[in-house]
């Protein structure tokens, strides 16, 4: 069981949403994440950079079979420590609001 631990890096509303969307999947396309969150490239990049610096998110670029222009897609994923930190943060929030684990 993950220990409840409030995490100020994750707690920022947009970063919490980013982690929440990345948690159940192996990775998400940057553009899909941006569109889901309804933010600009710059805004998402800023928050991803913060999560990456904390060791919570990783990115990789890969060629797309759907594109003919040679551009690569950026995929974002939670790292192992990122998953643990997110789970611990969610648990801490549940304790704060009194809903337990």
VMD Tcl script that builds the backbone (N, CA, C; Angstrom):
set m [mol new atoms 303]
animate dup $m
set s [atomselect $m all]
$s set {name element resname resid chain x y z} {
  {N N UNK 1 A 0.835 -1.174 0.000}
  {CA C UNK 1 A 0.000 0.000 0.000}
  {C C UNK 1 A 0.888 1.249 0.000}
  {N N UNK 2 A 0.490 2.222 -0.771}
  {CA C UNK 2 A 1.262 3.456 -0.909}
  {C C UNK 2 A 0.998 4.358 0.297}
  {N N UNK 3 A 2.068 4.936 0.815}
  {CA C UNK 3 A 1.965 5.849 1.943}
  {C C UNK 3 A 1.361 7.178 1.487}
  {N N UNK 4 A 0.437 7.714 2.274}
  {CA C UNK 4 A -0.147 9.022 1.980}
  {C C UNK 4 A 0.944 10.073 2.118}
  {N N UNK 5 A 1.095 10.889 1.081}
  {CA C UNK 5 A 2.126 11.934 1.116}
  {C C UNK 5 A 1.702 13.072 0.205}
  {N N UNK 6 A 1.425 14.230 0.812}
  {CA C UNK 6 A 1.069 15.413 0.043}
  {C C UNK 6 A 2.287 15.824 -0.776}
  {N N UNK 7 A 2.093 16.119 -2.050}
  {CA C UNK 7 A 3.201 16.479 -2.937}
  {C C UNK 7 A 2.896 17.810 -3.604}
  {N N UNK 8 A 3.636 18.838 -3.227}
  {CA C UNK 8 A 3.389 20.185 -3.749}
  {C C UNK 8 A 3.620 20.285 -5.253}
  {N N UNK 9 A 4.515 19.475 -5.794}
  {CA C UNK 9 A 4.754 19.509 -7.244}
  {C C UNK 9 A 3.519 19.017 -7.985}
  {N N UNK 10 A 2.957 17.929 -7.537}
  {CA C UNK 10 A 1.781 17.350 -8.195}
  {C C UNK 10 A 0.527 18.162 -7.913}
  {N N UNK 11 A 0.447 18.802 -6.764}
  {CA C UNK 11 A -0.798 19.433 -6.306}
  {C C UNK 11 A -1.307 20.568 -7.185}
  {N N UNK 12 A -0.448 21.248 -7.911}
  {CA C UNK 12 A -0.916 22.328 -8.793}
  {C C UNK 12 A -2.008 21.751 -9.696}
  {N N UNK 13 A -3.150 22.427 -9.829}
  {CA C UNK 13 A -4.302 21.837 -10.526}
  {C C UNK 13 A -4.002 21.210 -11.894}
  {N N UNK 14 A -3.259 21.886 -12.740}
  {CA C UNK 14 A -2.993 21.325 -14.059}
  {C C UNK 14 A -2.072 20.116 -13.967}
  {N N UNK 15 A -1.069 20.176 -13.096}
  {CA C UNK 15 A -0.168 19.031 -12.943}
  {C C UNK 15 A -0.903 17.830 -12.344}
  {N N UNK 16 A -1.835 18.084 -11.459}
  {CA C UNK 16 A -2.651 17.006 -10.903}
  {C C UNK 16 A -3.474 16.344 -12.007}
  {N N UNK 17 A -4.033 17.150 -12.886}
  {CA C UNK 17 A -4.812 16.618 -14.012}
  {C C UNK 17 A -3.923 15.853 -14.995}
  {N N UNK 18 A -2.723 16.376 -15.263}
  {CA C UNK 18 A -1.783 15.680 -16.148}
  {C C UNK 18 A -1.482 14.291 -15.584}
  {N N UNK 19 A -1.129 14.244 -14.315}
  {CA C UNK 19 A -0.806 12.961 -13.687}
  {C C UNK 19 A -2.017 12.034 -13.687}
  {N N UNK 20 A -3.197 12.591 -13.448}
  {CA C UNK 20 A -4.411 11.790 -13.444}
  {C C UNK 20 A -4.703 11.170 -14.802}
  {N N UNK 21 A -4.426 11.908 -15.857}
  {CA C UNK 21 A -4.635 11.369 -17.208}
  {C C UNK 21 A -3.558 10.361 -17.597}
  {N N UNK 22 A -2.334 10.572 -17.122}
  {CA C UNK 22 A -1.246 9.653 -17.453}
  {C C UNK 22 A -1.263 8.383 -16.600}
  {N N UNK 23 A -1.838 8.443 -15.420}
  {CA C UNK 23 A -1.779 7.317 -14.479}
  {C C UNK 23 A -2.306 5.999 -15.050}
  {N N UNK 24 A -3.456 5.965 -15.705}
  {CA C UNK 24 A -3.984 4.668 -16.134}
  {C C UNK 24 A -3.429 4.138 -17.468}
  {N N UNK 25 A -2.524 4.874 -18.100}
  {CA C UNK 25 A -2.027 4.465 -19.419}
  {C C UNK 25 A -0.505 4.350 -19.414}
  {N N UNK 26 A 0.021 3.686 -20.433}
  {CA C UNK 26 A 1.476 3.591 -20.579}
  {C C UNK 26 A 2.062 4.891 -21.101}
  {N N UNK 27 A 1.281 5.637 -21.887}
  {CA C UNK 27 A 1.748 6.904 -22.428}
  {C C UNK 27 A 0.649 7.584 -23.216}
  {N N UNK 28 A 0.765 8.899 -23.325}
  {CA C UNK 28 A -0.185 9.690 -24.107}
  {C C UNK 28 A 0.576 10.620 -25.035}
  {N N UNK 29 A 0.033 10.828 -26.198}
  {CA C UNK 29 A 0.537 11.777 -27.178}
  {C C UNK 29 A 0.382 13.195 -26.604}
  {N N UNK 30 A 1.430 13.997 -26.710}
  {CA C UNK 30 A 1.416 15.374 -26.198}
  {C C UNK 30 A 0.193 16.128 -26.709}
  {N N UNK 31 A -0.105 16.029 -27.998}
  {CA C UNK 31 A -1.227 16.775 -28.579}
  {C C UNK 31 A -2.560 16.320 -27.999}
  {N N UNK 32 A -2.717 15.030 -27.784}
  {CA C UNK 32 A -3.954 14.520 -27.195}
  {C C UNK 32 A -4.108 15.013 -25.764}
  {N N UNK 33 A -3.022 15.003 -25.017}
  {CA C UNK 33 A -3.051 15.504 -23.646}
  {C C UNK 33 A -3.387 16.990 -23.633}
  {N N UNK 34 A -2.743 17.759 -24.506}
  {CA C UNK 34 A -3.004 19.205 -24.619}
  {C C UNK 34 A -4.475 19.468 -24.917}
  {N N UNK 35 A -5.011 18.743 -25.896}
  {CA C UNK 35 A -6.399 18.944 -26.278}
  {C C UNK 35 A -7.361 18.517 -25.166}
  {N N UNK 36 A -7.050 17.436 -24.472}
  {CA C UNK 36 A -7.893 16.969 -23.371}
  {C C UNK 36 A -7.949 17.986 -22.245}
  {N N UNK 37 A -6.819 18.645 -22.014}
  {CA C UNK 37 A -6.731 19.635 -20.935}
  {C C UNK 37 A -7.172 21.032 -21.372}
  {N N UNK 38 A -7.309 21.203 -22.691}
  {CA C UNK 38 A -7.693 22.490 -23.275}
  {C C UNK 38 A -6.739 23.611 -22.864}
  {N N UNK 39 A -5.441 23.350 -23.076}
  {CA C UNK 39 A -4.397 24.333 -22.790}
  {C C UNK 39 A -3.522 24.492 -24.024}
  {N N UNK 40 A -2.678 25.505 -24.014}
  {CA C UNK 40 A -1.753 25.738 -25.129}
  {C C UNK 40 A -0.547 24.806 -25.017}
  {N N UNK 41 A 0.181 24.690 -26.110}
  {CA C UNK 41 A 1.429 23.925 -26.108}
  {C C UNK 41 A 2.374 24.453 -25.032}
  {N N UNK 42 A 2.490 25.772 -24.970}
  {CA C UNK 42 A 3.421 26.393 -24.022}
  {C C UNK 42 A 3.040 26.087 -22.579}
  {N N UNK 43 A 1.756 26.153 -22.274}
  {CA C UNK 43 A 1.304 25.877 -20.907}
  {C C UNK 43 A 1.575 24.424 -20.540}
  {N N UNK 44 A 1.223 23.508 -21.432}
  {CA C UNK 44 A 1.467 22.097 -21.141}
  {C C UNK 44 A 2.965 21.835 -21.018}
  {N N UNK 45 A 3.761 22.398 -21.906}
  {CA C UNK 45 A 5.215 22.214 -21.860}
  {C C UNK 45 A 5.792 22.662 -20.533}
  {N N UNK 46 A 5.331 23.799 -20.044}
  {CA C UNK 46 A 5.827 24.339 -18.767}
  {C C UNK 46 A 5.564 23.359 -17.627}
  {N N UNK 47 A 4.371 22.814 -17.568}
  {CA C UNK 47 A 4.021 21.903 -16.479}
  {C C UNK 47 A 4.692 20.543 -16.639}
  {N N UNK 48 A 4.827 20.085 -17.869}
  {CA C UNK 48 A 5.534 18.828 -18.117}
  {C C UNK 48 A 7.001 18.975 -17.713}
  {N N UNK 49 A 7.576 20.125 -17.992}
  {CA C UNK 49 A 8.974 20.373 -17.607}
  {C C UNK 49 A 9.150 20.278 -16.091}
  {N N UNK 50 A 8.204 20.830 -15.343}
  {CA C UNK 50 A 8.265 20.765 -13.879}
  {C C UNK 50 A 8.159 19.315 -13.404}
  {N N UNK 51 A 7.226 18.568 -13.980}
  {CA C UNK 51 A 7.052 17.158 -13.602}
  {C C UNK 51 A 8.261 16.321 -14.008}
  {N N UNK 52 A 8.863 16.644 -15.140}
  {CA C UNK 52 A 10.054 15.933 -15.603}
  {C C UNK 52 A 11.234 16.216 -14.680}
  {N N UNK 53 A 11.394 17.478 -14.280}
  {CA C UNK 53 A 12.487 17.850 -13.376}
  {C C UNK 53 A 12.363 17.136 -12.030}
  {N N UNK 54 A 11.135 16.854 -11.615}
  {CA C UNK 54 A 10.903 16.138 -10.356}
  {C C UNK 54 A 11.097 14.627 -10.519}
  {N N UNK 55 A 11.271 14.175 -11.769}
  {CA C UNK 55 A 11.439 12.757 -12.026}
  {C C UNK 55 A 10.130 11.995 -12.144}
  {N N UNK 56 A 9.033 12.727 -12.300}
  {CA C UNK 56 A 7.706 12.103 -12.327}
  {C C UNK 56 A 7.207 11.769 -13.726}
  {N N UNK 57 A 7.695 12.469 -14.727}
  {CA C UNK 57 A 7.242 12.258 -16.106}
  {C C UNK 57 A 8.454 12.096 -16.998}
  {N N UNK 58 A 8.295 11.253 -17.990}
  {CA C UNK 58 A 9.326 11.087 -18.994}
  {C C UNK 58 A 8.690 11.298 -20.366}
  {N N UNK 59 A 9.502 11.703 -21.327}
  {CA C UNK 59 A 8.982 11.901 -22.677}
  {C C UNK 59 A 9.895 11.188 -23.665}
  {N N UNK 60 A 9.292 10.800 -24.764}
  {CA C UNK 60 A 10.062 10.209 -25.853}
  {C C UNK 60 A 9.388 10.611 -27.155}
  {N N UNK 61 A 10.181 10.727 -28.178}
  {CA C UNK 61 A 9.644 11.063 -29.501}
  {C C UNK 61 A 9.723 9.828 -30.383}
  {N N UNK 62 A 8.667 9.635 -31.136}
  {CA C UNK 62 A 8.614 8.473 -32.026}
  {C C UNK 62 A 7.966 8.876 -33.336}
  {N N UNK 63 A 8.398 8.240 -34.396}
  {CA C UNK 63 A 7.802 8.482 -35.705}
  {C C UNK 63 A 6.370 7.988 -35.698}
  {N N UNK 64 A 5.542 8.651 -36.456}
  {CA C UNK 64 A 4.138 8.267 -36.566}
  {C C UNK 64 A 3.881 7.631 -37.917}
  {N N UNK 65 A 3.223 6.496 -37.900}
  {CA C UNK 65 A 2.859 5.850 -39.163}
  {C C UNK 65 A 1.708 6.591 -39.837}
  {N N UNK 66 A 1.019 7.442 -39.083}
  {CA C UNK 66 A -0.120 8.184 -39.624}
  {C C UNK 66 A 0.285 9.492 -40.292}
  {N N UNK 67 A 1.532 9.909 -40.113}
  {CA C UNK 67 A 1.980 11.188 -40.674}
  {C C UNK 67 A 2.872 10.941 -41.881}
  {N N UNK 68 A 2.713 11.780 -42.881}
  {CA C UNK 68 A 3.552 11.652 -44.068}
  {C C UNK 68 A 4.646 12.718 -44.099}
  {N N UNK 69 A 4.621 13.645 -43.127}
  {CA C UNK 69 A 5.568 14.756 -43.151}
  {C C UNK 69 A 6.855 14.493 -42.363}
  {N N UNK 70 A 6.985 13.312 -41.796}
  {CA C UNK 70 A 8.218 12.975 -41.092}
  {C C UNK 70 A 8.310 13.511 -39.678}
  {N N UNK 71 A 7.343 14.298 -39.253}
  {CA C UNK 71 A 7.380 14.813 -37.887}
  {C C UNK 71 A 7.139 13.681 -36.900}
  {N N UNK 72 A 7.760 13.826 -35.752}
  {CA C UNK 72 A 7.628 12.799 -34.725}
  {C C UNK 72 A 6.644 13.235 -33.657}
  {N N UNK 73 A 6.056 12.269 -32.997}
  {CA C UNK 73 A 5.091 12.527 -31.937}
  {C C UNK 73 A 5.801 12.414 -30.597}
  {N N UNK 74 A 5.495 13.346 -29.694}
  {CA C UNK 74 A 6.040 13.260 -28.348}
  {C C UNK 74 A 5.051 12.496 -27.473}
  {N N UNK 75 A 5.555 11.435 -26.846}
  {CA C UNK 75 A 4.765 10.622 -25.936}
  {C C UNK 75 A 5.196 10.928 -24.513}
  {N N UNK 76 A 4.228 11.090 -23.620}
  {CA C UNK 76 A 4.492 11.380 -22.214}
  {C C UNK 76 A 4.013 10.220 -21.361}
  {N N UNK 77 A 4.786 9.891 -20.341}
  {CA C UNK 77 A 4.451 8.789 -19.440}
  {C C UNK 77 A 4.835 9.161 -18.017}
  {N N UNK 78 A 4.085 8.619 -17.059}
  {CA C UNK 78 A 4.502 8.723 -15.666}
  {C C UNK 78 A 5.614 7.711 -15.436}
  {N N UNK 79 A 6.618 8.091 -14.683}
  {CA C UNK 79 A 7.682 7.166 -14.296}
  {C C UNK 79 A 7.189 6.348 -13.097}
  {N N UNK 80 A 7.941 5.349 -12.712}
  {CA C UNK 80 A 7.605 4.584 -11.500}
  {C C UNK 80 A 7.485 5.498 -10.289}
  {N N UNK 81 A 8.494 6.352 -10.052}
  {CA C UNK 81 A 8.381 7.286 -8.927}
  {C C UNK 81 A 7.205 8.257 -9.086}
  {N N UNK 82 A 6.889 8.616 -10.332}
  {CA C UNK 82 A 5.752 9.501 -10.576}
  {C C UNK 82 A 4.438 8.842 -10.201}
  {N N UNK 83 A 4.306 7.568 -10.537}
  {CA C UNK 83 A 3.095 6.825 -10.171}
  {C C UNK 83 A 2.962 6.727 -8.651}
  {N N UNK 84 A 4.058 6.413 -7.983}
  {CA C UNK 84 A 4.026 6.322 -6.518}
  {C C UNK 84 A 3.693 7.667 -5.888}
  {N N UNK 85 A 4.301 8.732 -6.397}
  {CA C UNK 85 A 4.037 10.065 -5.855}
  {C C UNK 85 A 2.583 10.472 -6.085}
  {N N UNK 86 A 2.058 10.198 -7.274}
  {CA C UNK 86 A 0.662 10.534 -7.564}
  {C C UNK 86 A -0.277 9.735 -6.666}
  {N N UNK 87 A -0.039 8.439 -6.555}
  {CA C UNK 87 A -0.889 7.605 -5.703}
  {C C UNK 87 A -0.838 8.068 -4.249}
  {N N UNK 88 A 0.356 8.406 -3.774}
  {CA C UNK 88 A 0.500 8.898 -2.401}
  {C C UNK 88 A -0.195 10.232 -2.206}
  {N N UNK 89 A -0.119 11.086 -3.215}
  {CA C UNK 89 A -0.765 12.390 -3.129}
  {C C UNK 89 A -2.285 12.236 -3.097}
  {N N UNK 90 A -2.813 11.394 -3.957}
  {CA C UNK 90 A -4.264 11.152 -3.973}
  {C C UNK 90 A -4.711 10.585 -2.626}
  {N N UNK 91 A -3.929 9.686 -2.085}
  {CA C UNK 91 A -4.264 9.117 -0.769}
  {C C UNK 91 A -4.260 10.201 0.304}
  {N N UNK 92 A -3.270 11.091 0.252}
  {CA C UNK 92 A -3.211 12.196 1.224}
  {C C UNK 92 A -4.423 13.103 1.078}
  {N N UNK 93 A -4.828 13.395 -0.148}
  {CA C UNK 93 A -6.009 14.241 -0.356}
  {C C UNK 93 A -7.246 13.552 0.195}
  {N N UNK 94 A -7.359 12.255 0.008}
  {CA C UNK 94 A -8.508 11.526 0.546}
  {C C UNK 94 A -8.531 11.579 2.069}
  {N N UNK 95 A -7.353 11.493 2.682}
  {CA C UNK 95 A -7.292 11.610 4.138}
  {C C UNK 95 A -7.692 12.995 4.602}
  {N N UNK 96 A -7.281 14.017 3.849}
  {CA C UNK 96 A -7.625 15.396 4.197}
  {C C UNK 96 A -9.133 15.600 4.167}
  {N N UNK 97 A -9.796 15.052 3.155}
  {CA C UNK 97 A -11.247 15.241 3.026}
  {C C UNK 97 A -12.042 14.185 3.782}
  {N N UNK 98 A -11.335 13.251 4.411}
  {CA C UNK 98 A -12.001 12.286 5.268}
  {C C UNK 98 A -12.660 11.125 4.564}
  {N N UNK 99 A -12.184 10.775 3.367}
  {CA C UNK 99 A -12.780 9.635 2.665}
  {C C UNK 99 A -11.906 8.395 2.763}
  {N N UNK 100 A -10.867 8.438 3.589}
  {CA C UNK 100 A -9.995 7.267 3.763}
  {C C UNK 100 A -9.176 6.975 2.540}
  {N N UNK 101 A -8.824 5.709 2.357}
  {CA C UNK 101 A -7.988 5.317 1.227}
  {C C UNK 101 A -8.872 5.033 0.054}
}
mol reanalyze $m
mol bondsrecalc $m
mol representation Tube
mol addrep $m
